[in-house]
Amino acid sequence: MGKDNFFKARMTDEQVQTLEDIVKEIQADTPEANVTASSVARYALEKYIDDYRSKIDGTAIVSKISVEGITGSDIADLSVKLGDLMEEYKITGKENISEVINAFNVALLKASLARLIKKM
C-alpha cells in the first residue's frame, strides 16, 4: 500500500477520488486482476508518455475536443455521418483513414455515454 499512498499524496482530493473510482470499477469488472492505485497511475503515465511521443514524432494525433455544448441528438447525427464516411473510405480501400474515423466516433460515443451517466 506504500506505493498507493505515494501517488495519492501528490494528488488533489478530486484526483484521488477519481483514481479510487477507476480502481473499484476495474476490480468489479475483473475481480481476478490485481489492480491498485499505483498500477493505474503507472499505466496512465505510460499512456501519457506514449501519446506525447506519438504527437511529437507525428505518428498520432492527440487532441481534446469539448462536447459540452453538443446535444445528444447532435452527437447521434454526427455519429451516423461518421459511420457513413467510414464506410465510404473502407469501400475505396483506404482502411487507415476508415480506422481513424472510427476511433474518433468511438471517442465521441464514449464522451456522450459518460455525460449521459452523469445526468442519471
C-alpha positions as CSV (number, residue, x, y, z in Angstrom):
1,M,0.0,0.0,0.0
2,G,3.0,2.3,0.3
3,K,3.1,3.0,-3.5
4,D,-0.6,3.9,-3.5
5,N,0.0,6.4,-0.7
6,F,3.0,7.8,-2.5
7,F,0.9,8.6,-5.6
8,K,-2.1,9.8,-3.6
9,A,0.0,12.2,-1.6
10,R,0.7,14.2,-4.7
11,M,-2.9,14.4,-6.0
12,T,-5.8,16.6,-5.2
13,D,-8.8,15.1,-3.3
14,E,-10.8,15.0,-6.6
15,Q,-8.0,13.2,-8.4
16,V,-7.7,10.7,-5.5
17,Q,-11.4,10.1,-5.6
18,T,-11.4,9.6,-9.4
19,L,-8.4,7.2,-9.1
20,E,-10.2,5.2,-6.4
21,D,-13.3,5.1,-8.6
22,I,-11.3,3.7,-11.5
23,V,-9.7,1.1,-9.3
24,K,-13.1,0.0,-8.0
25,E,-14.6,-0.2,-11.5
26,I,-11.7,-2.3,-12.8
27,Q,-11.8,-4.6,-9.8
28,A,-15.6,-5.0,-10.2
29,D,-15.2,-5.8,-13.9
30,T,-12.2,-8.2,-13.5
31,P,-12.0,-9.4,-9.9
32,E,-9.2,-11.7,-10.7
33,A,-7.0,-8.8,-11.6
34,N,-4.6,-7.3,-9.1
35,V,-5.4,-3.6,-9.6
36,T,-4.0,-0.9,-7.3
37,A,-3.9,2.9,-7.5
38,S,-0.2,2.7,-8.3
39,S,-0.7,0.3,-11.2
40,V,-3.5,2.5,-12.7
41,A,-1.3,5.6,-12.2
42,R,1.7,3.9,-13.8
43,Y,-0.4,2.9,-16.8
44,A,-1.8,6.4,-17.1
45,L,1.7,7.8,-17.0
46,E,2.9,5.3,-19.6
47,K,-0.1,6.2,-21.8
48,Y,0.6,9.9,-21.4
49,I,4.3,9.4,-22.4
50,D,3.3,7.3,-25.4
51,D,0.7,9.9,-26.6
52,Y,3.3,12.6,-26.1
53,R,5.9,10.8,-28.1
54,S,3.4,10.0,-30.9
55,K,2.3,13.6,-31.1
56,I,5.9,14.8,-31.3
57,D,7.1,12.3,-33.9
58,G,3.9,12.7,-36.0
59,T,2.7,9.1,-35.7
60,A,-0.6,10.1,-34.0
61,I,-2.9,13.0,-33.4
62,V,-3.7,13.6,-29.8
63,S,-6.5,16.1,-29.2
64,K,-9.1,17.1,-26.6
65,I,-12.4,18.3,-28.0
66,S,-15.1,19.5,-25.7
67,V,-18.6,18.1,-26.3
68,E,-20.1,20.1,-23.5
69,G,-22.4,22.3,-25.7
70,I,-23.4,19.5,-28.1
71,T,-26.8,17.9,-27.6
72,G,-27.4,14.1,-27.6
73,S,-29.2,14.3,-31.0
74,D,-26.2,16.3,-32.4
75,I,-23.9,13.5,-31.3
76,A,-26.2,10.9,-32.7
77,D,-26.4,12.7,-36.1
78,L,-22.6,13.2,-36.2
79,S,-22.0,9.5,-35.3
80,V,-24.3,8.4,-38.2
81,K,-22.4,10.7,-40.6
82,L,-19.1,9.5,-39.3
83,G,-20.2,5.9,-39.8
84,D,-21.2,6.7,-43.4
85,L,-17.9,8.4,-44.1
86,M,-16.0,5.5,-42.5
87,E,-17.8,3.0,-44.8
88,E,-17.1,5.2,-47.8
89,Y,-13.3,5.2,-47.1
90,K,-13.5,1.4,-46.4
91,I,-15.1,0.8,-49.8
92,T,-12.4,2.9,-51.6
93,G,-9.7,0.8,-49.9
94,K,-8.4,3.5,-47.5
95,E,-8.6,1.3,-44.4
96,N,-6.3,3.5,-42.4
97,I,-8.5,6.6,-42.8
98,S,-11.5,4.5,-42.0
99,E,-9.9,3.4,-38.8
100,V,-9.1,7.0,-37.8
101,I,-12.7,8.0,-38.4
102,N,-13.9,5.0,-36.3
103,A,-11.6,5.9,-33.5
104,F,-13.0,9.4,-33.4
105,N,-16.5,8.1,-33.5
106,V,-15.9,5.7,-30.6
107,A,-14.3,8.5,-28.5
108,L,-17.3,10.7,-29.3
109,L,-19.8,8.0,-28.2
110,K,-17.8,7.3,-25.0
111,A,-17.9,11.0,-24.1
112,S,-21.7,11.1,-24.9
113,L,-22.2,8.0,-22.7
114,A,-20.2,9.4,-19.9
115,R,-22.2,12.6,-19.9
116,L,-25.4,10.6,-20.0
117,I,-24.4,8.6,-17.0
118,K,-23.5,11.7,-15.0
119,K,-27.0,13.0,-15.6
120,M,-28.6,9.9,-14.0
